[in-house]
Amino acid sequence: MKPVVNEQNASTVPAPRTRRFRVLNRNNFDARVDAGLFAHNHIFPNASFDGLMFETYGPEVEHVREVAKQHPNRVMTLLDGSRSMMLSHGYHFVNRIGYMVATEDVPFFHDFKI
């Protein structure tokens, strides 16, 4: 982290940590689905998000955990944010709504606000 120099008192303060989010609207989401970014839920085909979301319990979460062990860059968690939902990279437990599994590794910086 690069320090920020405060000109008034010549002290250094650590730069604030920021996370970059991309806004994911229905068109962007549909484009990613059409491109085959997310795998369909083979355990429960009528799942939320057009059959793409894996639940947080039972055999669906067990499948997500197995994928996360073998390919951690393929699991994304749908989180309940304060103002919107967010699709975040990785396996998260707090504020989770469900999981999505990508068909290939997703770069770490791709978190999406929905």
C-alpha positions as CSV (number, residue, x, y, z in Angstrom):
1,M,0.0,0.0,0.0
2,K,1.4,3.4,-1.0
3,P,1.5,6.0,1.7
4,V,-0.3,9.3,1.1
5,V,1.7,12.4,2.2
6,N,-0.3,15.0,4.0
7,E,1.1,18.4,2.8
8,Q,-0.1,20.3,5.9
9,N,1.8,18.4,8.6
10,A,4.2,16.4,6.3
11,S,3.1,13.1,7.9
12,T,2.4,10.0,6.0
13,V,-1.0,8.3,6.3
14,P,-1.7,4.9,4.7
15,A,-3.8,5.2,1.5
16,P,-7.4,4.0,2.0
17,R,-8.1,0.5,0.8
18,T,-10.6,0.4,-2.0
19,R,-12.2,-2.4,-3.8
20,R,-13.3,-2.1,-7.3
21,F,-16.8,-3.2,-8.2
22,R,-18.5,-3.5,-11.5
23,V,-22.2,-2.9,-11.7
24,L,-24.0,-6.0,-13.0
25,N,-27.3,-5.2,-14.4
26,R,-29.7,-7.6,-16.1
27,N,-28.2,-7.2,-19.5
28,N,-24.6,-7.7,-18.3
29,F,-25.7,-10.7,-16.3
30,D,-27.5,-12.2,-19.2
31,A,-24.5,-11.7,-21.4
32,R,-22.3,-13.6,-19.0
33,V,-24.8,-16.4,-18.7
34,D,-25.1,-16.6,-22.5
35,A,-21.3,-16.7,-22.7
36,G,-21.3,-19.7,-20.4
37,L,-19.5,-18.0,-17.5
38,F,-21.7,-19.7,-14.8
39,A,-22.5,-23.4,-14.6
40,H,-26.1,-24.4,-14.2
41,N,-27.2,-26.0,-10.9
42,H,-27.3,-29.7,-11.8
43,I,-28.6,-30.7,-8.4
44,F,-31.8,-28.5,-8.5
45,P,-32.4,-27.3,-12.1
46,N,-35.2,-24.9,-11.0
47,A,-32.9,-22.9,-8.8
48,S,-32.9,-19.1,-8.5
49,F,-31.1,-16.8,-11.0
50,D,-32.3,-18.9,-14.0
51,G,-31.1,-22.1,-12.5
52,L,-27.6,-20.8,-11.7
53,M,-27.6,-20.3,-7.9
54,F,-26.6,-23.0,-5.5
55,E,-28.2,-22.9,-2.0
56,T,-26.4,-22.5,1.3
57,Y,-27.5,-25.9,2.7
58,G,-27.6,-29.6,1.8
59,P,-26.1,-31.2,-1.2
60,E,-25.8,-27.9,-3.1
61,V,-23.5,-26.3,-0.6
62,E,-21.5,-29.6,-0.4
63,H,-20.9,-29.4,-4.2
64,V,-19.8,-25.7,-3.9
65,R,-17.3,-26.6,-1.1
66,E,-15.8,-29.4,-3.3
67,V,-15.5,-27.0,-6.2
68,A,-13.9,-24.3,-3.8
69,K,-11.3,-26.9,-2.7
70,Q,-10.3,-27.9,-6.2
71,H,-10.8,-24.5,-8.0
72,P,-11.2,-21.7,-5.5
73,N,-11.3,-19.1,-8.3
74,R,-14.5,-20.5,-9.7
75,V,-16.8,-19.9,-6.7
76,M,-18.6,-16.6,-6.3
77,T,-21.0,-15.8,-3.4
78,L,-24.2,-13.8,-3.7
79,L,-24.2,-11.5,-0.7
80,D,-26.9,-9.3,0.9
81,G,-25.4,-5.8,1.0
82,S,-26.8,-2.8,2.8
83,R,-28.1,-1.2,-0.4
84,S,-27.9,-4.0,-3.0
85,M,-26.9,-7.6,-3.6
86,M,-23.4,-8.3,-4.5
87,L,-21.7,-11.2,-6.3
88,S,-18.3,-11.5,-4.6
89,H,-15.4,-13.6,-5.5
90,G,-14.7,-16.6,-3.3
91,Y,-16.6,-18.7,-0.7
92,H,-18.1,-16.5,2.0
93,F,-20.3,-17.4,5.0
94,V,-21.6,-14.1,6.4
95,N,-24.5,-12.4,4.6
96,R,-24.6,-15.1,2.0
97,I,-27.8,-15.6,-0.1
98,G,-26.3,-18.4,-2.3
99,Y,-23.4,-19.4,-4.5
100,M,-22.6,-19.4,-8.2
101,V,-20.0,-21.6,-9.8
102,A,-18.1,-20.4,-12.8
103,T,-17.1,-22.7,-15.7
104,E,-13.5,-21.3,-15.7
105,D,-11.4,-19.3,-13.3
106,V,-12.6,-15.8,-12.7
107,P,-9.9,-13.0,-12.0
108,F,-10.0,-12.0,-8.4
109,F,-10.9,-8.4,-8.9
110,H,-14.2,-9.1,-10.5
111,D,-16.8,-8.4,-7.8
112,F,-20.2,-7.3,-9.0
113,K,-23.0,-5.1,-7.5
114,I,-26.4,-6.3,-8.6
